[in-house]
């Protein structure tokens, strides 16, 4: 089954202590779409400007990503620039140029409206709502978010959470949203807001799934070197939704394995700048790390 | 097989946002010894003053801890006082009164010198050396430490690490010791310092074992409420060494399970002030959480 993915499609200029990489392909939807493409056909919804490099369109196409929903508009592509500290955990934004993203209205081609698996990757909750409003009856809707929307669009976000099957957020966002320090009362409050499934991402410490069947502790694949963690969270949810759509039924056991696959794709993402780590990967390499994770956690 | 444990034996006054608890039984050796006692006989090496409550001696005895190596000297018991913030992660020391600990020289009764499993719980590396110097040929020596010794006794600590089979430290200490941000180069440097096995503790994010057979990612048991995390790390290493001594052969597979048991005992430790959480536990309750951890991590 295919996955419909909406989110940002951007050019990322990323600086680390070791190197500087201007105008890489980035954005939550780009990372999520490529990650999902290893497991299922992907339909991408996004917007780019006329300056968007043709090579990046080719990259999407190599991953067989359906681009009917990608708008190419007069103006500049959304451009983000950020700098990481030596530990690769702390980063600061140097520049944000919204470009064509400022007036983006995601419009679904008719052929997309029946999609069963929907990933509302990180963008403004109002746009996530707008996509969902155009869908017929999707089977499984997941959304990711970021602290920005908790700060400036909380009301929209809370309304969105109500409409989701799965809400994905990181630990500090969960704390910000619920004012709870401990994960269990935080999860309880988020479930009460609507979603049957909640995933809390903890970066290199892995993630936690909370479902009606209880908790799943999902490890992160341990990396010898992190080159660029930008997009790791997006790759995680993208890989997960791609795997889930292929498994068809979004049950607890499939979600657990889907998270493992998402975690592995995210690990590859961290090993290269932008999407370079993810795009050079093959399915057998993914399967190898999944087997390794089985061994790494066995007791 | 029994475990010989040396470390601090103290009175802890612990303040949290919810309550204040003066003069609880504490210290690295107390926590580790009680934790280990669920699995193996324990021989405790430590020192207390004349003010040490008889009830705490009884508590050790209820756990069948051999107290031949516990010195009771004229003067005051080591007293530590600390305060936790609301998130229970950040704490600050309010007071440290060394008392009889200031001049403590751990002396091993003859019956203790042949112990096969030795845990040098957190105390000054010079004292950890002193204990090891009195031992005949122990089969497996593990040591824990804290940032204080990295700051004021690094040379002693480095010499100690060379003598260990297993060195246990937390992630920030590993960073401080090796100047490496990533766990793999950090582990490589620590192995080069001597120990075949290294465990890096990550608090509520679990721990990592590095052995000749590779990495093991050990989860923390997820807790609904953390009452007092004091001694959780000591309970982890204590429970682990107790389990390992019972398993007799310190091989990779036993170490992995030993870490799981240590992790579970540490979880009970966090559920009460001082040793209250740990002492009220039964072996079947420990087994129950071990089974739960198996389910919580299955994919």
HADDOCK unambig.tbl for C-alpha pairs under 7 A between the chains (distance, minus, plus):
assign (segid A and resid 87 and name CA) (segid B and resid 181 and name CA) 5.59 0.50 0.50
assign (segid A and resid 181 and name CA) (segid B and resid 87 and name CA) 5.58 0.50 0.50
assign (segid A and resid 182 and name CA) (segid B and resid 224 and name CA) 6.90 0.50 0.50
assign (segid A and resid 182 and name CA) (segid B and resid 225 and name CA) 6.84 0.50 0.50
assign (segid A and resid 184 and name CA) (segid B and resid 224 and name CA) 5.58 0.50 0.50
assign (segid A and resid 205 and name CA) (segid B and resid 205 and name CA) 6.16 0.50 0.50
assign (segid A and resid 215 and name CA) (segid B and resid 296 and name CA) 5.95 0.50 0.50
assign (segid A and resid 216 and name CA) (segid B and resid 296 and name CA) 4.79 0.50 0.50
assign (segid A and resid 216 and name CA) (segid B and resid 297 and name CA) 5.81 0.50 0.50
assign (segid A and resid 217 and name CA) (segid B and resid 296 and name CA) 5.79 0.50 0.50
assign (segid A and resid 217 and name CA) (segid B and resid 297 and name CA) 5.23 0.50 0.50
assign (segid A and resid 218 and name CA) (segid B and resid 297 and name CA) 6.73 0.50 0.50
assign (segid A and resid 224 and name CA) (segid B and resid 182 and name CA) 6.89 0.50 0.50
assign (segid A and resid 224 and name CA) (segid B and resid 184 and name CA) 5.55 0.50 0.50
assign (segid A and resid 225 and name CA) (segid B and resid 182 and name CA) 6.82 0.50 0.50
assign (segid A and resid 253 and name CA) (segid B and resid 299 and name CA) 6.83 0.50 0.50
assign (segid A and resid 256 and name CA) (segid B and resid 299 and name CA) 5.59 0.50 0.50
assign (segid A and resid 257 and name CA) (segid B and resid 299 and name CA) 5.56 0.50 0.50
assign (segid A and resid 296 and name CA) (segid B and resid 215 and name CA) 5.95 0.50 0.50
assign (segid A and resid 296 and name CA) (segid B and resid 216 and name CA) 4.80 0.50 0.50
assign (segid A and resid 296 and name CA) (segid B and resid 217 and name CA) 5.80 0.50 0.50
assign (segid A and resid 297 and name CA) (segid B and resid 216 and name CA) 5.80 0.50 0.50
assign (segid A and resid 297 and name CA) (segid B and resid 217 and name CA) 5.24 0.50 0.50
assign (segid A and resid 297 and name CA) (segid B and resid 218 and name CA) 6.73 0.50 0.50
assign (segid A and resid 299 and name CA) (segid B and resid 253 and name CA) 6.84 0.50 0.50
assign (segid A and resid 299 and name CA) (segid B and resid 256 and name CA) 5.61 0.50 0.50
assign (segid A and resid 299 and name CA) (segid B and resid 257 and name CA) 5.55 0.50 0.50
